[in-house]
Amino acid sequence: KQWYQRRVAITPGGKAVPNDVDPSVQTLRLQILTNVVSYCVTSMGTGSTIHAIFTSELSSNKGNNNNLNLLITLLQKALDGSSHHADSYTQLLHKSMHVQQMSTEEQRELASAVAMDIEKCSAHQRTKYAEIQLAKLADHKDKELTLYTQLIENLVFIVWQHVNYYMIYCGNKTDLSIEPGPKRLHSSTTNHNDSLKQLSRDLPLHLSEPFLKKIVDFCSAKTNATLTASFTSALVRRIKKLMSA
């Protein structure tokens, strides 16, 4: 769990990653996080057997950090990170089409990542090397945006599964610690109705309308496969329906 939280703190927002980190390393970190979340989807099970991975608490002050608050925080950070990367990707594409308009110093800085002795290069070669580096950086950003899309889609799926589990399945249980599978992540709760009511009150505050709209807008803009974007939109609608029930 501690390793998982370190990935949450470092990767999605990108703020903790030093500027001098190789783009391929940043892509690898994001790939690892995406793989972890994909594994969570698999671990939850399918069909009638669903195992809750995150507890129902939405407060960050709770002793157990493996809760819905962590999951939603990760989703928020992933959206922020995707927005930052989308802007960077757009800027890189713009620069790649206007290399001639860049200053000599900017071209040298970019070209130095491709050529060893940039001072011996002609202006034409320097421009060409700068274009190559910009294309490389844009490619990394595009791959990261694809990973962010997969990450966000999987996170939305996990959120929906847990909200559905707690609001529907646990609503018919006498104890929130009882789960359909072998895992019991909750402490024993004597008054589960109060816990469910608290979850119902707090959930719309964490999953606000603007936040959910941001999810749909990002997936629709990035995902080429209409079916995938539609699936995410459908999950968001189900989450809204569960919160309004």
Secondary structure, 3 states (H helix, E strand, C coil): CHHHHHHHHHCCCCCCCCCCCCHHHHHHHHHHHHHHHHHHHHHCCCCCCCCCCCECCCCCCCCCCCEHHHHHHHHHHHHHHHHHHHHHHHHHHHHHCCHHHCCHHHHHHHHCCCCCCHHHCCHHHHHHHHHHHHHHHHHHHHHHHHHHHHHHHHHHHHHHHHHHHHHHHHHHCCCCCCCCCCCCCCCCCCCHHHHHHHHHHHHHHHCCHHHHHHHHHHHHHHCCCHHHHHHHHHHHHHHHHHHHC
